[in-house]
Amino acid sequence: MSIAAIVMAGSRPGPDPLLDGTGVSTKALLPIAGRPMLAHVVRALRASPRVGPITILAQNSAELAVEPSLAGIAGLHFADSGQGISSSLAAALPEGDAPILVTTADNVLLTPSMIAEFLTDAEESDVAVAMVEKDVLLARYPESKRTWLKFRGGWWSGANMFRLRGRRVLPLLDFWGRIERDRKKGLKIIAAFGPWLLLGALLRLFTIQQGIARAGLRFGLKAKVVSMSEPEACIDADKPVDIVLIEKIFAARQADASA
């Protein structure tokens, strides 16, 4: 069965250095490799047989709805969001426990194979988070700089894909809304789940899979990490240096496709 997808395409408060001097009004429309970021993500989702309807969430969704590169894509919907990620996502959740796939407009290297790997390994969970282990990324892209969560058995970076089992995750989203401002500060995020989890992380007492599972239990949820095999899964368009690397990866993909 196909899964509904939500793409978070809004803007965070304050100026975005990526947009300086571009004339582009919102990050989701910033061109990379000849297309707006959002178009790359939507096309990858639409190319996946695992994905059903796609909803784009943004503060001004009407601006995105008229983007020419998105014209004619089947099953595409647009909805206005609020200012916070968690509250916007909570408002967009379907009724019941049907799972949804969530990703972001700056996840421009997303591919159908990544989607398939993630959804397959996320089965039976209430909350699943895609992540890439440091050695996997640096083996191919040693120049890439990410934010790392350090646990026994590896350092991990988020890959901007989540599977949520409907409205049963609302308590978790409410909690995340209170801490999302610290999303780039690994230890602060871990500490928010309690001193036992922070101590365990600092002393490397458990793996990230064990840590996420324990954090989920706080909300009565079965939570898991999906370890992604493709290093590109955690390279999002967050900084100018990221865009340089992403452009190189797209060029390499195009060369491979033409060979």
C-alpha positions in Angstrom: 0.0 0.0 0.0 1.1 3.5 -0.7 1.8 6.0 2.0 0.9 9.7 2.1 3.8 12.1 2.2 4.2 15.6 3.7 7.0 18.0 2.6 7.9 20.7 5.1 8.7 23.6 2.8 8.2 26.6 5.1 10.7 29.3 6.1 12.3 29.6 9.6 12.2 33.0 11.3 14.9 35.4 10.4 17.0 35.9 7.3 18.4 32.9 5.4 22.0 33.4 4.2 21.3 31.0 1.3 18.9 33.6 -0.2 21.2 36.6 0.0 21.5 38.2 -3.4 19.4 35.6 -5.1 16.1 37.4 -5.5 14.4 34.2 -4.3 11.7 34.7 -1.7 11.8 31.4 0.1 14.4 28.6 0.4 12.2 25.9 -1.1 12.4 27.7 -4.5 16.1 28.2 -4.5 17.5 26.6 -7.7 19.9 23.8 -7.4 21.1 21.9 -10.5 18.6 23.8 -12.7 15.5 23.2 -10.5 14.0 24.6 -7.3 14.9 22.5 -4.2 11.3 21.6 -3.8 10.9 20.2 -7.3 13.8 17.7 -6.7 12.1 16.4 -3.6 8.6 16.2 -5.1 9.9 14.4 -8.2 11.7 11.8 -6.1 8.6 11.2 -4.1 6.4 11.0 -7.2 8.8 8.5 -8.8 8.5 6.2 -5.8 5.7 3.5 -6.1 5.6 3.5 -2.3 4.3 7.1 -2.1 0.7 8.2 -2.6 -0.6 11.8 -2.2 1.9 14.5 -1.5 1.1 17.6 0.6 3.4 20.6 0.6 3.3 22.6 3.8 4.5 26.2 3.8 3.5 29.6 5.4 2.6 30.8 1.9 1.7 27.6 0.0 0.0 29.6 -2.8 3.4 30.9 -3.8 4.7 27.3 -4.2 1.6 26.1 -5.9 2.2 28.3 -9.0 5.9 27.2 -9.4 6.1 26.0 -13.1 8.4 23.0 -12.3 5.6 21.5 -10.2 2.9 21.8 -12.8 1.2 18.6 -13.9 2.6 16.4 -11.1 -0.2 14.1 -10.0 -1.5 13.8 -6.4 0.1 17.1 -5.3 -1.6 19.3 -2.7 -0.7 22.5 -1.0 -1.6 23.7 2.5 -0.6 26.7 4.7 1.4 25.9 7.8 2.0 27.8 11.0 5.4 29.1 12.2 6.6 26.0 14.0 7.5 22.7 12.4 5.9 20.5 15.1 2.6 22.4 15.4 2.3 22.6 11.6 2.9 18.9 11.2 0.4 18.1 14.0 -2.3 20.1 12.3 -1.7 18.2 9.0 -1.8 14.7 10.4 -4.6 12.5 9.1 -7.2 11.1 11.4 -6.5 7.7 12.9 -3.3 5.8 12.9 -2.5 5.7 9.2 1.3 6.3 8.8 2.7 9.2 6.9 6.1 9.9 5.4 7.6 13.3 6.3 10.5 15.0 4.6 11.8 18.5 3.9 12.2 20.7 0.9 16.0 20.9 1.3 16.3 17.1 1.1 17.2 17.6 -2.5 19.3 14.4 -3.0 16.3 12.2 -2.1 15.8 9.2 -4.4 13.2 6.5 -4.8 15.7 3.9 -3.6 16.3 5.9 -0.4 12.5 6.1 0.1 12.1 2.3 -0.4 15.0 1.5 2.0 13.6 3.8 4.7 10.0 2.6 4.5 10.9 -1.0 4.4 13.0 -0.8 7.6 10.4 1.5 9.3 7.6 -1.0 9.2 5.9 -1.8 12.5 7.2 1.4 14.2 5.2 4.3 15.5 8.0 6.7 14.9 11.0 6.0 12.6 13.9 8.4 11.9 16.3 8.0 9.0 20.0 8.6 9.9 23.4 8.1 8.4 26.4 6.8 10.4 29.5 9.0 10.2 31.8 6.4 8.6 29.3 5.8 5.8 29.2 9.5 4.9 32.9 10.3 5.2 34.0 7.3 3.3 32.5 8.9 0.2 32.3 12.6 1.1 35.1 13.5 3.6 34.5 17.2 3.0 30.9 17.1 4.3 30.3 18.8 7.6 27.2 17.6 9.6 25.8 17.8 13.1 26.6 14.5 14.8 24.8 12.6 17.7 27.4 10.5 19.4 26.4 7.1 20.8 28.1 3.8 21.4 28.9 2.2 18.1 28.9 5.3 16.0 28.2 9.0 15.4 25.0 9.7 13.5 23.5 12.5 11.4 19.8 13.0 10.5 18.6 12.2 7.0 15.4 14.3 7.0 12.9 11.4 6.6 10.4 10.4 9.2 7.6 7.9 9.4 4.9 8.8 11.8 1.9 6.6 12.7 -0.9 9.1 12.6 -2.2 11.0 15.5 -0.8 8.7 18.2 2.4 10.7 17.8 0.8 14.0 18.9 2.3 14.0 22.4 5.7 13.6 20.9 5.1 16.5 18.4 4.0 18.7 21.3 7.2 17.8 23.2 9.3 18.5 20.1 7.7 21.9 19.7 9.2 22.9 23.0 12.8 21.9 22.1 13.0 22.3 18.3 14.9 25.5 18.5 17.8 23.4 19.8 17.6 20.9 16.9 21.3 21.5 15.9 22.5 21.0 19.5 22.8 17.3 19.9 23.4 17.1 23.7 20.6 19.6 24.4 18.1 17.5 22.4 19.2 14.3 24.2 19.1 16.0 27.6 15.5 17.1 27.0 14.4 13.4 27.1 15.8 13.1 30.6 19.0 12.8 32.6 19.2 9.0 32.2 19.4 9.4 28.4 21.9 12.2 28.6 24.1 10.2 31.0 23.9 7.1 28.8 24.9 9.1 25.7 27.8 10.9 27.4 29.1 7.6 28.7 28.3 5.7 25.5 26.3 3.2 27.4 23.9 2.4 24.6 23.6 2.6 20.8 21.5 5.2 19.1 18.9 2.5 18.3 18.6 1.7 22.0 18.5 5.4 22.9 15.7 6.2 20.4 13.7 3.2 21.5 14.0 4.3 25.1 13.0 7.9 24.2 10.0 6.6 22.4 8.8 4.6 25.4 8.5 7.9 27.3 5.5 8.6 25.0 4.3 5.0 24.7 5.6 4.8 21.2 7.7 2.2 19.4 10.5 4.3 18.0 13.4 3.2 15.8 16.3 4.5 13.8 16.7 3.4 10.2 20.3 3.3 9.2 20.6 4.5 5.6 23.1 2.9 3.4 23.4 5.8 0.9 25.5 8.6 2.4 23.8 11.3 0.3 20.7 10.7 2.4 22.0 13.1 5.1 23.4 15.8 2.8 20.7 18.5 2.8 21.0 22.1 1.5 21.6 23.9 4.7 24.7 26.0 3.9 26.4 27.4 0.8 29.1 24.7 1.1 26.4 22.1 1.0 25.0 23.4 -2.2 28.4 23.2 -3.8 28.7 19.5 -2.9 25.1 18.8 -3.9 25.7 20.3 -7.4 28.7 18.0 -7.8 26.6 15.0 -6.8 23.9 15.9 -9.3 26.5 16.4 -12.0 27.9 12.9 -11.2 24.5 11.4 -11.3 23.8 13.0 -14.7 27.1 11.7 -16.0 26.3 8.1 -14.8 22.8 8.3 -16.4 24.3 9.4 -19.7 27.0 6.7 -19.7 
